[in-house]
């Protein structure tokens, strides 16, 4: 419910019973964003009557609080990106250290990548569910600590199989990176969501570049064990991120959703104080029926059967899965899974296509050649430069997305960028194109698929209600990781198999992007300019039947 419709507040049913805030309760949130109360602390101006989280966030608006949270969330996002980009340098280094034959080196490189993606597949779902169950902050903190501990341990691996086990667990921790999105998203007013959620993606690109710079610094100078120094140095941002975790507040939407009204109000008061704004009412209440159903196409039965929850709480695993496949969300869930799958296959496929487009005769290269001197790195300066160039190719896609995401909406932005990716990849089928033209087409295609991927990352947590937001986003991310694991096999087989196979490969990637474009245009819900829902009406029915915990 918007702030401007305060007169309608009394006309709707409240999902959770209003609780007066105990002025003597000390803040349970972070020391930076929610300092302990004191007599000298400035009081927050408040309006009259009840207000909801949506009311408070829209009224207070975007300010210092969100900027600080953006910097913290962005740094966490950058640290995760560095751990992912590390694979580009770690794989070739360790395959040359421990692989005795070309076949064994190929196997080691493939297993390392697959292990990380396998860990992310299970991690994305697990941390997403825990974020809806125990809280965004606890889930995110646990995931980052797992990454840090096993990331550092990786640097001391005595053999490949121990390294593979450690990196798989790191991948499991990396699966929780999507929770960062949920936390930041749930503090943003409607008008700021699209732009600022895309801005955070620049941190990911920055992380890729920082990792390339670290690798460039250690490999030419530190000899055979340079990869160990790279792994250890890459964990430093994770250590800083762990130190910054106390400054990350718990989402007030989550707190209200589980009945912790007092804690939620403390977070909102701190937000208002930092932004130098007043709260729209005197006391916080739970979501209204109108905010609960929001823009979802619920049935009349679900609407009329919605009743106040005796004790708001997090949904159980069974209830969460049931909500993802409820009448309101079933179609959205299945369509998003397909979009995420195609996103991953197309994005990583275009990354793998890059060397073949730049060097059409590279199909016969194994990529497993190692230097005779083990103290020398298995790649040259051009490898680092390529990472900077290809990462830079993603910036135009992000900028384009920022320009049109709120003007055209999430659905059309995704559809246009998927269609554009398919078109520019299809143009690679034209025979006799000069290398410069092929590289240019691929550059544009990578920019567009990056833009589409980022808009999908924005849309997914927006479209799910608070009760299952992180779970829905996590499961979708898991589907994408499956695509990331499967992608190298058709990509290498099709593109490295000669001119006819290469044409088939380009046609395959162009075709799936067109399919994703059609699916995106027909998504059931447009989230641009709309407030986010907290629960489906049917979720309150679960509470009424199952009771409180």
C-alpha positions as CSV (number, residue, x, y, z in Angstrom):
1,X,0.0,0.0,0.0
2,X,1.4,3.4,-0.9
3,X,1.8,6.2,1.5
4,X,-0.7,8.3,-0.4
5,X,-3.5,5.9,0.3
6,X,-3.4,6.2,4.1
7,X,-7.2,6.7,4.2
8,X,-7.6,3.2,2.8
9,X,-5.7,1.6,5.7
10,X,-8.7,0.9,7.8
11,X,-10.6,-0.6,4.8
12,X,-8.4,-3.7,4.5
13,X,-7.6,-6.6,6.8
14,X,-4.3,-6.8,8.5
15,X,-2.4,-10.1,8.1
16,X,-0.5,-9.8,11.3
17,X,-1.8,-8.3,14.5
18,X,-0.3,-4.8,15.3
19,X,2.3,-4.7,18.0
20,X,3.2,-1.6,20.0
21,X,6.9,-1.0,20.1
22,X,8.5,-1.4,23.5
23,X,10.6,1.7,23.8
24,X,12.9,-0.1,26.3
25,X,13.9,-2.9,23.9
26,X,17.5,-2.5,22.7
27,X,18.3,-2.7,19.1
28,X,19.1,-6.2,17.9
29,X,20.5,-5.1,14.5
30,X,24.0,-4.3,13.4
31,X,26.2,-1.9,15.2
32,X,26.7,0.4,12.2
33,X,23.2,0.6,10.8
34,X,21.4,0.2,14.2
35,X,23.4,1.6,17.1
36,X,22.2,0.9,20.6
37,X,19.7,3.3,21.9
38,X,20.8,6.2,24.0
39,X,19.3,9.3,25.6
40,X,21.2,11.5,23.2
41,X,20.0,9.7,20.1
42,X,17.8,11.8,17.9
43,X,14.2,10.8,17.9
44,X,12.6,9.9,14.5
45,X,9.6,11.9,13.5
46,X,6.5,9.8,13.1
47,X,3.1,10.3,11.7
48,X,-0.2,9.0,13.2
49,X,-1.6,5.5,12.9
50,X,-0.3,2.3,11.6
51,X,2.1,1.8,8.7
52,X,3.6,-1.1,6.8
53,X,7.1,-1.8,5.5
54,X,6.1,-0.7,2.1
55,X,4.8,2.5,3.5
56,X,8.0,3.2,5.4
57,X,10.4,2.3,2.5
58,X,8.4,4.4,0.0
59,X,8.1,7.3,2.4
60,X,11.7,7.4,3.5
61,X,13.0,6.9,0.0
62,X,16.5,6.4,-1.2
63,X,19.3,8.0,0.8
64,X,22.5,7.5,2.9
65,X,21.2,4.2,4.4
66,X,20.8,2.6,1.0
67,X,24.1,4.0,-0.4
68,X,26.0,2.5,2.6
69,X,24.1,-0.8,2.0
70,X,24.9,-0.6,-1.7
71,X,28.7,-0.3,-0.9
72,X,28.6,-3.2,1.5
73,X,26.5,-5.4,-0.8
74,X,28.6,-4.4,-3.8
75,X,31.8,-5.4,-2.1
76,X,30.3,-8.8,-1.2
77,X,29.3,-9.2,-4.8
78,X,32.8,-8.3,-6.0
79,X,34.3,-10.9,-3.6
80,X,32.1,-13.6,-5.0
81,X,33.0,-12.6,-8.6
82,X,36.7,-13.0,-7.8
83,X,36.2,-16.5,-6.5
84,X,34.4,-17.4,-9.8
85,X,36.9,-15.7,-12.1
86,X,39.7,-17.5,-10.4
87,X,38.7,-20.6,-12.3
88,X,40.1,-19.1,-15.5
89,X,43.6,-19.0,-14.0
90,X,43.5,-21.8,-11.4
91,X,42.4,-24.6,-13.8
92,X,45.3,-24.2,-16.2
93,X,47.8,-23.8,-13.3
94,X,46.9,-26.9,-11.4
95,X,46.4,-29.1,-14.4
96,X,50.0,-28.4,-15.4
97,X,51.2,-29.0,-11.9
98,X,49.4,-32.4,-11.3
99,X,48.3,-33.6,-14.8
100,X,50.8,-36.0,-16.4
101,X,49.1,-36.4,-19.8
102,X,46.9,-34.3,-22.0
103,X,43.9,-36.4,-21.2
104,X,44.5,-36.1,-17.4
105,X,45.0,-32.3,-17.7
106,X,41.7,-32.0,-19.6
107,X,40.0,-34.1,-16.9
108,X,41.4,-32.0,-14.1
109,X,40.4,-28.7,-15.7
110,X,36.8,-30.0,-16.4
111,X,36.4,-31.5,-12.9
112,X,37.5,-28.3,-11.2
113,X,34.9,-26.2,-13.1
114,X,32.2,-28.9,-12.7
115,X,32.9,-29.2,-9.0
116,X,32.4,-25.5,-8.4
117,X,29.2,-25.4,-10.4
118,X,27.9,-28.5,-8.7
119,X,28.5,-26.9,-5.3
120,X,26.7,-23.7,-6.5
121,X,23.8,-25.7,-7.7
122,X,23.1,-27.2,-4.2
123,X,24.3,-24.0,-2.5
124,X,21.9,-21.6,-4.3
125,X,18.9,-23.6,-3.3
126,X,20.1,-24.3,0.3
127,X,21.1,-20.7,1.2
128,X,18.0,-19.4,-0.5
129,X,15.7,-21.6,1.6
130,X,17.6,-20.7,4.8
131,X,17.3,-17.0,4.0
132,X,13.5,-17.4,4.0
133,X,13.6,-19.7,7.0
134,X,16.2,-18.2,9.5
135,X,16.8,-14.8,7.9
136,X,18.7,-13.1,5.1
137,X,21.6,-12.0,7.3
138,X,22.3,-15.3,9.0
139,X,22.1,-17.2,5.7
140,X,24.4,-14.7,3.9
141,X,26.9,-14.7,6.8
142,X,27.1,-18.5,6.9
143,X,27.6,-18.7,3.1
144,X,30.5,-16.1,3.1
145,X,32.2,-17.8,6.1
146,X,32.1,-21.1,4.2
147,X,33.7,-19.4,1.2
148,X,36.4,-17.8,3.3
149,X,37.4,-20.9,5.3
150,X,37.5,-23.3,2.4
151,X,38.9,-20.7,0.0
152,X,41.9,-20.2,2.3
153,X,42.2,-24.0,2.8
154,X,42.4,-24.4,-1.0
155,X,45.8,-22.6,-1.0
156,X,47.3,-25.4,1.1
157,X,45.9,-28.3,-0.9
158,X,48.5,-31.2,-1.1
159,X,47.0,-32.7,-4.3
160,X,44.4,-32.1,-6.9
161,X,41.6,-34.2,-5.2
162,X,41.8,-32.2,-2.0
163,X,41.8,-29.0,-4.0
164,X,38.7,-30.3,-5.9
165,X,36.9,-31.0,-2.6
166,X,37.7,-27.6,-1.2
167,X,36.7,-25.7,-4.3
168,X,33.4,-27.7,-4.5
169,X,32.6,-26.5,-1.0
170,X,33.6,-23.0,-2.0
171,X,31.1,-23.3,-4.8
172,X,28.5,-24.3,-2.3
173,X,29.2,-21.1,-0.4
174,X,29.1,-19.1,-3.6
175,X,25.6,-20.3,-4.1
176,X,24.5,-17.9,-1.4
177,X,25.6,-14.8,-3.3
178,X,22.0,-14.3,-4.5
179,X,20.9,-13.6,-0.9
180,X,22.9,-10.3,-1.2
181,X,20.4,-9.3,-3.9
182,X,17.5,-10.0,-1.7
183,X,18.8,-7.9,1.2
184,X,19.6,-4.9,-0.9
185,X,16.3,-5.2,-2.9
186,X,14.1,-5.2,0.2
187,X,15.4,-1.8,1.3
188,X,14.8,-0.1,-2.0
189,X,11.8,2.1,-2.9
190,X,9.9,1.1,-6.0
191,X,11.4,3.8,-8.3
192,X,15.0,3.0,-7.4
193,X,14.9,-0.8,-7.7
194,X,15.7,-1.3,-11.3
195,X,18.6,1.2,-11.6
196,X,20.3,0.3,-8.3
197,X,20.0,-3.5,-8.7
198,X,21.7,-3.1,-12.1
199,X,24.4,-0.8,-10.7
200,X,25.4,-3.6,-8.2
201,X,26.3,-5.7,-11.2
202,X,29.2,-3.4,-12.0
203,X,30.8,-4.7,-8.8
204,X,30.8,-8.2,-10.4
205,X,32.6,-7.0,-13.5
206,X,35.0,-5.1,-11.2
207,X,35.7,-8.3,-9.3
208,X,36.6,-10.1,-12.5
209,X,39.1,-7.4,-13.4
210,X,40.6,-7.4,-9.9
211,X,41.1,-11.1,-10.1
212,X,42.8,-10.8,-13.4
213,X,45.1,-8.1,-11.9
214,X,46.0,-10.3,-9.0
215,X,46.8,-13.2,-11.3
216,X,48.9,-11.0,-13.5
217,X,50.8,-9.9,-10.5
218,X,51.6,-13.3,-9.0
219,X,52.0,-15.7,-11.9
220,X,55.0,-14.1,-13.7
221,X,56.9,-13.5,-10.5
222,X,56.2,-16.2,-7.9
223,X,57.0,-19.4,-9.7
224,X,55.5,-22.8,-9.5
225,X,53.4,-22.2,-6.4
226,X,52.1,-18.8,-7.7
227,X,48.6,-20.3,-7.8
228,X,48.6,-20.8,-4.0
229,X,49.4,-17.1,-3.5
230,X,46.6,-16.2,-6.0
231,X,44.1,-18.3,-4.1
232,X,45.1,-16.8,-0.7
233,X,45.1,-13.2,-1.9
234,X,41.7,-13.7,-3.6
235,X,40.3,-14.7,-0.1
236,X,41.3,-11.3,1.4
237,X,38.1,-9.5,0.1
238,X,36.1,-12.4,1.7
239,X,37.8,-11.7,5.0
240,X,37.0,-8.0,4.7
241,X,33.4,-9.0,3.8
242,X,33.1,-11.0,7.0
243,X,34.3,-8.0,9.0
244,X,31.6,-5.9,7.3
245,X,28.8,-8.4,8.0
246,X,27.9,-6.8,11.4
247,X,27.0,-3.7,9.4
248,X,24.4,-5.6,7.3
249,X,20.9,-5.2,8.8
250,X,18.3,-7.9,8.7
251,X,15.6,-7.2,6.2
252,X,12.6,-5.6,7.9
253,X,10.3,-7.3,5.4
254,X,11.6,-10.7,6.6
255,X,11.3,-9.6,10.3
256,X,7.7,-8.6,9.8
257,X,7.0,-11.8,7.9
258,X,8.0,-13.9,10.9
259,X,6.2,-11.7,13.4
260,X,9.3,-9.7,14.8
261,X,7.6,-6.4,14.5
262,X,9.7,-4.6,17.1
263,X,13.0,-5.5,15.5
264,X,11.7,-4.5,12.1
265,X,10.6,-1.1,13.4
266,X,14.1,-0.5,14.9
267,X,15.7,-1.2,11.5
268,X,13.2,1.2,9.8
269,X,13.8,3.9,12.4
270,X,17.5,3.7,11.8
271,X,16.9,3.9,8.0
272,X,14.7,7.0,8.5
273,X,17.3,8.6,10.9
274,X,20.2,8.1,8.5
275,X,18.1,9.4,5.5
276,X,16.9,12.3,7.7
277,X,13.2,11.5,6.9
278,X,10.2,10.8,9.1
279,X,8.2,7.6,9.3
280,X,4.7,7.7,7.9
281,X,3.0,6.4,11.1
282,X,3.4,5.8,14.8
283,X,3.6,2.0,14.8
284,X,4.6,-0.7,12.3
285,X,2.1,-3.5,11.4
286,X,2.2,-6.5,9.1
287,X,1.2,-6.6,5.5
288,X,-2.3,-5.8,4.4
289,X,-4.3,-8.1,2.2
290,X,-3.8,-5.8,-0.7
291,X,0.0,-5.8,-0.3
292,X,-0.1,-9.6,0.2
293,X,-1.8,-10.4,-3.0
294,X,-0.2,-7.4,-4.9
295,X,0.0,-8.0,-8.6
296,X,-0.5,-11.8,-8.5
297,X,-3.3,-13.5,-10.4
298,X,-4.8,-15.3,-7.4
299,X,-8.1,-17.1,-7.4
300,X,-11.3,-15.8,-5.8
301,X,-11.1,-18.7,-3.3
302,X,-7.6,-17.8,-2.2
303,X,-8.7,-14.1,-1.8
304,X,-11.8,-14.8,0.2
305,X,-10.1,-17.5,2.4
306,X,-7.2,-15.3,3.5
307,X,-7.4,-14.7,7.2
308,X,-5.1,-13.1,9.8
309,X,-2.3,-15.4,10.9
310,X,-2.4,-16.4,14.6
311,X,1.4,-16.0,14.7
312,X,3.3,-15.0,11.5
313,X,6.3,-17.2,10.9
314,X,8.6,-18.4,8.1
315,X,7.2,-21.1,5.8
316,X,8.4,-24.6,6.1
317,X,10.2,-26.3,3.3
318,X,7.0,-28.0,2.1
319,X,5.0,-24.8,2.3
320,X,7.6,-22.8,0.4
321,X,7.7,-25.3,-2.4
322,X,4.0,-25.4,-2.5
323,X,3.9,-21.6,-2.8
324,X,6.3,-21.7,-5.8
325,X,3.8,-23.9,-7.6
326,X,0.6,-22.2,-6.3
327,X,-2.0,-20.9,-8.8
328,X,-0.4,-17.4,-8.6
329,X,3.3,-18.5,-9.1
330,X,3.3,-21.8,-11.0
331,X,3.5,-20.3,-14.5
332,X,6.0,-17.7,-13.5
333,X,8.2,-20.3,-11.8
334,X,8.4,-22.6,-14.7
335,X,9.0,-19.9,-17.3
336,X,11.7,-18.3,-15.1
337,X,13.5,-21.7,-14.8
338,X,13.6,-21.9,-18.6
339,X,14.9,-18.3,-18.9
340,X,17.6,-18.9,-16.3
341,X,18.7,-22.2,-18.0
342,X,19.0,-20.5,-21.4
343,X,20.7,-17.5,-19.8
344,X,23.5,-19.6,-18.4
345,X,23.9,-21.8,-21.5
346,X,24.0,-18.7,-23.8
347,X,26.2,-16.6,-21.5
348,X,28.9,-19.3,-20.9
349,X,28.5,-20.5,-24.4
350,X,29.4,-17.1,-25.8
351,X,32.4,-17.0,-23.5
352,X,33.6,-20.3,-24.8
353,X,32.9,-19.2,-28.4
354,X,35.2,-16.2,-28.1
355,X,38.6,-17.9,-28.9
356,X,37.1,-19.7,-31.9
357,X,35.7,-16.5,-33.3
358,X,38.9,-14.6,-32.8
359,X,41.0,-17.5,-34.1
360,X,38.8,-19.6,-36.5
361,X,41.6,-22.2,-36.8
362,X,41.8,-22.8,-33.1
363,X,39.6,-25.8,-33.2
364,X,42.5,-28.2,-33.2
365,X,44.1,-26.7,-30.1
366,X,43.8,-28.7,-27.0
367,X,44.4,-25.9,-24.5
368,X,46.4,-28.4,-22.4
369,X,50.0,-27.4,-23.4
370,X,52.2,-26.6,-20.4
371,X,55.5,-24.8,-20.4
372,X,58.7,-26.9,-20.1
373,X,59.7,-24.8,-17.1
374,X,57.2,-25.4,-14.3
375,X,58.1,-22.0,-12.8
376,X,56.5,-20.3,-15.8
377,X,52.8,-19.7,-16.0
378,X,50.7,-21.8,-18.5
379,X,49.4,-18.5,-20.1
380,X,50.9,-15.3,-21.4
381,X,50.1,-11.6,-21.1
382,X,47.3,-11.8,-23.7
383,X,45.3,-14.0,-21.3
384,X,45.1,-11.3,-18.7
385,X,44.3,-8.6,-21.4
386,X,41.5,-10.8,-22.8
387,X,39.8,-10.9,-19.4
388,X,39.9,-7.1,-19.2
389,X,38.5,-6.8,-22.7
390,X,35.8,-9.4,-22.4
391,X,34.8,-8.0,-19.0
392,X,34.7,-4.5,-20.6
393,X,32.3,-5.9,-23.2
394,X,29.7,-6.4,-20.5
395,X,29.5,-2.7,-19.6
396,X,27.5,-1.6,-22.7
397,X,24.9,-4.2,-21.9
398,X,24.5,-3.0,-18.4
399,X,24.3,0.6,-19.4
400,X,21.6,-0.3,-22.0
401,X,19.6,-2.2,-19.4
402,X,19.8,0.8,-17.0
403,X,18.4,3.1,-19.7
404,X,15.4,1.0,-20.7
405,X,14.6,-1.2,-17.7
406,X,12.1,1.2,-16.1
407,X,11.0,2.8,-19.3
408,X,10.1,-0.5,-21.1
409,X,9.7,-2.8,-18.1
410,X,11.5,-5.9,-17.1
411,X,9.7,-8.2,-19.5
412,X,10.4,-6.2,-22.7
413,X,14.0,-5.4,-21.7
414,X,14.8,-9.1,-21.3
415,X,12.9,-10.0,-24.5
416,X,14.7,-7.3,-26.6
417,X,18.1,-8.2,-25.3
418,X,17.6,-12.0,-25.8
419,X,16.3,-11.4,-29.3
420,X,19.3,-9.1,-30.0
421,X,21.7,-11.7,-28.8
422,X,20.1,-14.3,-31.0
423,X,20.3,-12.0,-34.0
424,X,23.9,-11.0,-33.6
425,X,25.0,-14.7,-33.0
426,X,23.0,-15.7,-36.1
427,X,24.9,-13.1,-38.2
428,X,28.0,-15.2,-37.4
429,X,26.6,-17.8,-39.8
430,X,27.3,-15.5,-42.8
431,X,30.2,-17.1,-44.6
432,X,33.4,-15.2,-45.4
433,X,33.1,-12.6,-42.7
434,X,36.4,-10.9,-41.8
435,X,37.8,-11.5,-38.3
436,X,37.1,-7.9,-37.2
437,X,33.4,-8.3,-38.1
438,X,33.1,-11.6,-36.3
439,X,34.7,-10.2,-33.2
440,X,32.4,-7.1,-33.4
441,X,29.3,-9.2,-33.6
442,X,30.4,-11.4,-30.7
443,X,31.2,-8.3,-28.6
444,X,27.7,-6.9,-29.1
445,X,26.1,-10.4,-28.5
446,X,28.0,-10.7,-25.2
447,X,26.9,-7.2,-24.1
448,X,23.3,-8.0,-24.8
449,X,23.3,-11.4,-23.1
450,X,25.0,-9.8,-20.0
451,X,22.2,-7.2,-20.0
452,X,19.5,-9.8,-20.3
453,X,21.1,-11.9,-17.6
454,X,21.3,-9.0,-15.2
455,X,17.6,-7.9,-15.8
456,X,16.6,-11.5,-15.1
457,X,18.5,-11.2,-11.8
458,X,16.5,-8.1,-11.0
459,X,13.1,-9.5,-12.0
460,X,13.3,-12.8,-10.2
461,X,13.5,-11.6,-6.6
462,X,11.1,-8.8,-7.4
463,X,8.3,-11.2,-8.7
464,X,8.4,-13.5,-5.7
465,X,6.8,-12.4,-2.4
466,X,9.0,-12.0,0.7
467,X,7.9,-15.3,2.2
468,X,9.5,-17.3,-0.7
469,X,11.7,-14.6,-2.4
470,X,15.1,-16.1,-1.5
471,X,13.9,-19.6,-2.1
472,X,12.4,-18.8,-5.5
473,X,15.6,-16.9,-6.5
474,X,17.8,-19.6,-5.2
475,X,16.1,-22.4,-7.1
476,X,16.2,-20.4,-10.3
477,X,20.0,-19.9,-9.7
478,X,20.4,-23.6,-9.2
479,X,18.8,-24.3,-12.6
480,X,21.2,-21.8,-14.1
481,X,24.2,-23.6,-12.6
482,X,23.0,-26.9,-14.2
483,X,23.1,-25.0,-17.5
484,X,26.6,-23.8,-16.7
485,X,27.7,-27.4,-16.1
486,X,26.2,-28.8,-19.2
487,X,27.2,-25.9,-21.5
488,X,30.8,-26.8,-22.2
489,X,30.0,-30.1,-23.7
490,X,27.9,-29.0,-26.6
491,X,29.9,-25.8,-27.0
492,X,33.2,-27.5,-27.4
493,X,31.8,-30.4,-29.4
494,X,29.9,-28.2,-31.9
495,X,32.4,-25.3,-32.2
496,X,35.6,-27.4,-32.2
497,X,34.4,-29.9,-34.7
498,X,35.0,-28.1,-38.0
499,X,33.2,-25.5,-40.1
500,X,29.9,-27.4,-40.3
501,X,29.8,-28.1,-36.6
502,X,30.7,-24.5,-35.9
503,X,27.8,-23.3,-37.9
504,X,25.5,-25.7,-36.0
505,X,26.9,-24.3,-32.7
506,X,26.2,-20.7,-33.7
507,X,22.7,-21.7,-34.8
508,X,22.1,-23.6,-31.6
509,X,23.0,-20.6,-29.4
510,X,21.1,-18.2,-31.6
511,X,18.0,-20.4,-31.5
512,X,17.8,-20.8,-27.7
513,X,18.2,-17.0,-27.3
514,X,15.1,-16.4,-29.5
515,X,13.2,-19.0,-27.4
516,X,14.2,-17.1,-24.2
517,X,13.0,-13.8,-25.9
518,X,9.5,-15.2,-26.6
519,X,9.2,-16.6,-23.1
520,X,10.3,-13.3,-21.5
521,X,7.7,-11.3,-23.5
522,X,5.0,-13.7,-22.2
523,X,5.9,-13.7,-18.5
524,X,2.6,-13.3,-16.5
525,X,3.7,-10.4,-14.3
526,X,5.5,-7.1,-15.0
527,X,7.2,-5.8,-11.8
528,X,8.4,-2.4,-12.9
529,X,6.8,0.4,-10.9
530,X,4.9,-2.0,-8.6
531,X,5.4,-2.6,-4.9
532,X,6.6,-6.0,-3.9
533,X,4.3,-8.5,-2.2
534,X,5.1,-10.0,1.2
535,X,2.9,-13.1,1.1
536,X,0.4,-14.8,-1.1
537,X,-3.0,-15.0,0.4
538,X,-2.8,-18.7,0.4
539,X,0.2,-18.6,2.7
540,X,-1.9,-17.1,5.5
541,X,-4.2,-20.1,5.0
542,X,-1.2,-22.4,5.7
543,X,-0.6,-20.5,8.9
544,X,-4.2,-20.8,10.0
545,X,-4.3,-24.5,9.4
546,X,-0.9,-25.5,10.6
547,X,-0.7,-23.2,13.6
548,X,2.3,-21.4,15.0
549,X,5.7,-22.8,15.8
